[in-house]
Each structure stands twice: as C-alpha cells, then as structure tokens.
Amino acid sequence: MAEVEDRQFNSLAERIAALNQQKNFSSNGKRAPPPPPPGRPKSEAAPTSNGNGNATPPVPAQKNPVIPARPQKKESNPPPSLPRRTTHNADGASDAPPGIRPPPPLLPTRTNTQSSNGSPALPPRRPSTQTLGARRGSNASDMSHISAMSNLSLSRTSTTSTETQPTRKLPPTLDQAKLPPLPPSRKDREAAQEAAQREAAQRDQGAVAPAPMRSIKSAPVVPQTQSEARPSLPPRLPSRPVKSPPQQDNGTAQARRLPPPPSGGFSKPGSTFEPNRSNGRAPDSPPPVPVSSRPSMAQIDAVASRAASAPSVISCLICRDFSRPDAVAAQFPSHSLPRNDPVGYLANVLCGSFPSATDKARAIFTWCHHNVAYNVEEFFGKCIKHRGVEETIFHGKAVCQGYAEVYQAIALRAGLQCVVVGGHGKGYGYTPLKSGERPPRRDPSGHAWNAVMIDNGEWKLLDACWGAGNVGNNTYNKAFKPEMFYLSNELFGLKHFPSDSRHFYRSDRSIPTWEEYMIGPTGGEKALCYSTATDEGISAYTFSPALKHIQVNSNEVVRFQFSKVCEHWVAERHGPGANYLLMMKIRGLDGRKDDLVVLETDGYWWWTDIRARDLGAPGQKIWLYGLNRLNDKDVRGLTKQEYLRTTGSGGYSMSWECYFEWELV
C-alpha cells in the first residue's frame, strides 16, 4: 500500500470530526488505531488492516526495526456500538454537529444573592483616631533581628546585605583587671603565715630572707626550701592479741569457760563413779597435756575483768532493751481505739515511731498481752466461735488462732512480713512422754503462732498467745512471758511443731521429725522448771541433770549445774535485781536429814557436786531454791560467806523461791 501523508489538524474538534467520517469507524464497531503523535517522521506510517482482522506492520524507512502491533482476535459477535449522546439547547433543538459528541448542557446562571430581602449591609467603618507612625520594615525589628544573629555576625558587616543602616556591635569585653581583688583564701593565709615565720627565723639567725613567692596561674615548679627534719616516731608498741568478735546469742549460748570438774576425781556429771588411780590417772588413759605454755589463772582473770569492764555490744534479743516498745504498747487500750479501721490505727501508733523491724514486732507482741485475754469459756465449753480481726480486737478475747490473726493483721499494715503458722504446741493438756514410751500418732494441729521478719532479714518465731498468759484450773492467768518473743527458733521448736516443714526457720536448716519433737532432746521426761527461774535469768534449757528422775543407788556424784539465759545478762539491769543465793534442798542419807547445799558461782555458772546417796530416799523430791529472805530481810546479792556467818550464829529465819524440781528413784 502506498504511503499516505497524515493530515494535519488545527483543533481537537476537527480531529474528532475526521475520525467520525472514516468508514471503518462504524462499519465493524471497532475503533481505528490512534494517529501517530505529532512530529513523527512520515516514513513511520500506521499499520494497515489486511482484511482478516490482523494488522500489517509498515515497511520501515530506517534501519531501526518497528515492533509489529499486537494481533487482535476476530470476534464472531462484536458488541454493538454505543448510541451517540445528543444535547439540546434552551430551545429544545440539538446543537451538536453531525458526527461530533455534543458538549454537556450549560449550567444555570447564578442569581445575585444580594436583594432587597437579603441581609442588610454592614454600616460604614468609622475612621480610627489612632495615629500610626511610619511602618518599619522587617529588618527594623531590633529584638528579632538581634536574636537571630550570632556574635560572629555582629562583629562584622555582612557582604550580601544591601541595607544602609549600620550594623549593631557588641560592647567591649569585660576587663578582668578592673575587678576588685578577691579576699585571700585559707591556703594563701597559711602560706603567708609560713613565709612570715621563715622570715622571722632567718632574721633571727642573720640570714637573708628569700624573695616572697606569689601564686600565679600555670606557675612553673616552685623551688622548695629545705624544711627542718621531722621528729622520729615513738617506738612501736608490741602487738596485742586479736580480740574475738562478740558472739551473737541465740538463746543457747555457752559460757566462755565451763565450771570446774566434779570434786573427788569423778568423771563428767551423770557418769559412773570412777576413783582416781595411784598415779593420778586411769589406766590406759593418755598422758596429761603439759601446762607450762598455758596462761595462769591470774592472767585469765585479768583478761576476763578487762572484758567485763569494757562496754559490750548487746546483739541478742534476750538482753535487748525493749522498754520503749513495751511502754508504747501499754498506751493504747482496745476501748480507746476508733471504730473505723482500728488495725491501721494500731499499726501507726504502735510501729510508726520505730525504724527497727524488731522493735515494731515487739510492740505488737506486748499490745496483745495487754488487750487480748484467752477465751477460756469457749475453749472449755468447746464452742469456739471464729471472729474477724476487728471484732476480736474490740471483744478482747480469743484463742490461739485469734491471737495469731490479730498479730498478723497489725504487722502487715505496719509493713512487716508476717505469716500465721499452724501446728502442735506442748501447752495445756500436753503430757510429757515417760522413759521408753512410744510417741503418739503424728498430728501437728491444735495450735497457732506467728513468724515475722525482723532486722537483718531474719525470720523470727513468736507466740503471742503464750506470751500473754497461761491457762490453769479452767481459768486464765494473765502474765507477760517475754521468752515467747526472744527465744531462738531452735529452742522455740522444742514446744512448737508446724504442720508445714517450711516454717521451722532453724539456723542449721534442719527439719526435726515428729518423733524427735515428741521425745525431746533429753530422751525422756524433763525436770520441772518453774517460771520464777526464768524471771531471775536462769536458763531452763542448759541446766543439769535435765531428766526428772535421779537414781540414788548409782554410786555417782551428781553435778547440779545452771547458767544464765545468756552471757550478756546483768541481773541488776535486765532482771528484777541482784540474784538470790542458790541452794539445793536435799533429804540426807536415806532421807533421814534435810539439808541445804549452797551452790558455787563464777558470775555465769552455778554448780555443786552431791553424792547420789546423800540426795535422799527413793520416792522423795529435791528442789533448787533461791533464798529471798533471811531474818525478814530481802537478801538479793547475798554471798555464801555472809549466809554461813549468819546461819552459824543461830537463831535465824529464812524463806525461799522454788526454781527446779526432781524426783528420786
């Protein structure tokens, strides 16, 4: 096909009209391909149809090949052409030329919104009476101009600025030389005094005084004058022995030295009689240890006296001063508490003034003693009613569970960590096992107490119920028992067995069995200890013999031995006063003559040795007494020599307190 020159159009309407006049536009319903873009070379003609629906690529006029058009599939049923849209003018006649799509109808003319019925016009603005000066340019704003400029730009004129105004310059720098001088420092004054002293010394010696030195910045190394030789130190003292740190007492502290062994050459207390041999030692025994290198008793006593005179640090709970927490606990009786939140009120007034967790725990413990009594009516009537914490506080009566819940509630509100521990307690109704008796079936129930965290993150076991009093003859005896707060967890566990093994809190982390708990450390029935012994500072856990029954036909020498509750205990400060004179009440040979044997003491231990046959006859009882009155006088602090001198003269009267009791078999 010959190459046909493309027609040039002057407007878009002419181009559309020419397209509508083409025959193939409406013959087969397919649109003709679009004309080439303007400026295209004439040699690149549009592809032509070959009659079967496929496009034939034109002959290239240049070397660059022309990509053929994509072949089109011949449709058997081509879609019908869309009808031409016609528009009408205002007269109803179509204004579209034939073959050209008519434009959309014209929009209606916009009417004037301002009419006679429209909104009224605004009144004319009155001229302002305020006179304005000449308007300043943007660069005339001093504040904005200065704030946007750096110190560097102010120091020189900008080369690109076209303004004729002079640039603003910074004021001259501050002259440090014009400032008043600072007062001399302490170092300068000391240096001046030293220089004056050196000048005076050199002037007295006739030497020429050196030039004074002035302190300047970045000064070079200042030449030092030769100072006088320092006096030599005094001779060094010989090294002293290292003092051992104070031991923390847990309720079972042993004395620094034991009492002397039993007299008569017998073995340790409670052992079988063994007389001395001719050479001073038993056969097959090791030779005696040489004592030449050991210190004498005078040296030991001298060291002990110095240690006793020095102030010692009380670290155990037994000797700690709880007078202030106990005094605060007595100031808030239950009837004076507010009805709204009494637990929070008690936590604040009892513990708010104490930074120590131990003092807070002690204040709550003492408050329970003053304000909660054991409910013997419900306990013996077997009709125990469970009450809430606030109801128990105002009711003033509870059993062990109520004590523990009240203590826990106040402790938690005071910021302490506290739990209620349930288990078995050797309290009212408990009968100690006899020698050889089998323990009962395991049943850790029937009692409740608390575990609270005190200072140093230590969990402390305490019994607020037993610390408030005791039950006897179906009545409640109110009596403060501080040992239920200060006992170590190991000693506390001798009478308390928790149902949960995690609540033993022993320092050695051991967990006793139910059988060990019921039998006890002595392996049998323990001697009877009265509360008066504990009040006087005598330990109920370190005495000997520990068993209740003593055999009188054993040919033994029995050592009766007792100690203080701890090494730091001072009777005048921690107890009711100086200790009473301790003595054993025995029945004599075959129980035919009563006698009193005074015990020896070293300030911590009391002891005496008595032959078993001199204790009395089987079936009789013996006691440890504390002599409290002699000739109708209080005899606290009475010595053994004073007692023997008074009783030796004849015609005397005495009375005593009972501390321990044994039975002879």
C-alpha positions, 0 to 999 in steps of 0.5 A: 500500500502506498504511503499516505501523508497524515493530515494535519489538524488545527483543533481537537474538534476537527480531529474528532470530526475526521475520525467520525467520517472514516468508514471503518469507524462504524462499519465493524464497531471497532475503533481505528488505531490512534494517529501517530503523535505529532512530529513523527517522521512520515516514513513511520506510517500506521499499520494497515488492516489486511482484511482478516482482522490482523494488522500489517506492520509498515515497511520501515524507512530506517534501519531501526526495526518497528515492533509489529502491533499486537494481533487482535482476535476476530470476534464472531459477535462484536458488541454493538456500538454505543448510541451517540449522546445528543444535547439540546439547547434552551430551545429544545433543538440539538446543537451538536454537529453531525458526527461530533459528541455534543458538549454537556448542557450549560449550567444555570446562571447564578442569581445575585444573592444580594436583594432587597430581602437579603441581609442588610449591609454592614454600616460604614467603618468609622475612621480610627483616631489612632495615629500610626507612625511610619511602618518599619520594615522587617529588618527594623525589628531590633529584638528579632533581628538581634536574636537571630544573629550570632556574635560572629555576625555582629562583629562584622558587616555582612557582604550580601546585605544591601541595607544602609543602616549600620550594623549593631556591635557588641560592647567591649569585653569585660576587663578582668583587671578592673575587678576588685581583688578577691579576699585571700583564701585559707591556703594563701593565709597559711602560706603567708603565715609560713613565709612570715615565720621563715622570715622571722627565723632567718632574721633571727639567725642573720640570714637573708630572707628569700624573695616572697613567692606569689601564686600565679596561674600555670606557675612553673615548679616552685623551688622548695626550701629545705624544711627542718627534719621531722621528729622520729616516731615513738617506738612501736608498741608490741602487738596485742592479741586479736580480740574475738568478735562478740558472739551473737546469742541465740538463746543457747549460748555457752559460757566462755569457760565451763565450771570446774570438774566434779570434786573427788576425781569423778568423771563428767556429771551423770557418769559412773563413779570412777576413783582416781588411780595411784598415779593420778590417772586411769589406766590406759588413759593418755598422758596429761597435756603439759601446762607450762605454755598455758596462761595462769589463772591470774592472767585469765582473770585479768583478761576476763575483768578487762572484758567485763569492764569494757562496754559490750555490744548487746546483739541478742534479743534476750538482753535487748532493751525493749522498754520503749516498745513495751511502754508504747504498747501499754498506751493504747487500750482496745476501748480507746481505739476508733471504730473505723479501721482500728488495725491501721490505727494500731499499726501507726501508733504502735510501729510508726515511731520505730525504724527497727523491724524488731522493735515494731514486732515487739510492740505488737507482741506486748499490745496483745498481752495487754488487750487480748485475754484467752477465751477460756469459756469457749475453749472449755465449753468447746464452742469456739466461735471464729471472729474477724480481726476487728471484732476480736480486737474490740471483744478482747478475747480469743484463742490461739488462732485469734491471737495469731490473726490479730498479730498478723493483721497489725504487722502487715499494715505496719509493713512487716512480713508476717505469716500465721503458722499452724501446728502442735504446741506442748501447752495445756493438756500436753503430757510429757512422754515417760522413759521408753514410751512410744510417741503418739500418732503424728498430728501437728494441729491444735495450735497457732503462732506467728513468724515475722521478719525482723532486722537483718532479714531474719525470720523470727518465731513468736507466740503471742498467745503464750506470751500473754498468759497461761491457762490453769484450773479452767481459768486464765492467768494473765502474765507477760512471758517475754521468752515467747518473743526472744527465744531462738527458733531452735529452742522455740521448736522444742514446744512448737511443731508446724504442720508445714516443714517450711516454717521451722526457720532453724539456723542449721536448716534442719527439719526435726521429725515428729518423733524427735519433737515428741521425745525431746532432746533429753530422751525422756521426761524433763525436770520441772522448771518453774517460771520464777527461774526464768524471771531471775535469768536462769536458763531452763534449757542448759541446766543439769541433770535435765531428766526428772528422775535421779537414781540414788543407788548409782554410786555417782556424784551428781553435778547440779549445774545452771547458767544464765539465759545468756552471757550478756545478762546483768541481773541488776539491769535486765532482771528484777535485781541482784540474784538470790543465793542458790541452794539445793534442798536435799533429804540426807542419807536415806532421807533421814536429814534435810539439808541445804547445799549452797551452790558455787558461782563464777558470775555465769555458772552455778554448780555443786557436786552431791553424792547420789546417796546423800540426795535422799530416799527413793520416792522423795523430791529435791528442789533448787531454791533461791533464798529471798529472805533471811531474818525478814530481810530481802537478801538479793546479792547475798554471798555464801560467806555472809549466809554461813556467818549468819546461819552459824550464829543461830537463831535465824529465819529464812524463806525461799523461791522454788526454781527446779524440781526432781524426783528420786528413784 
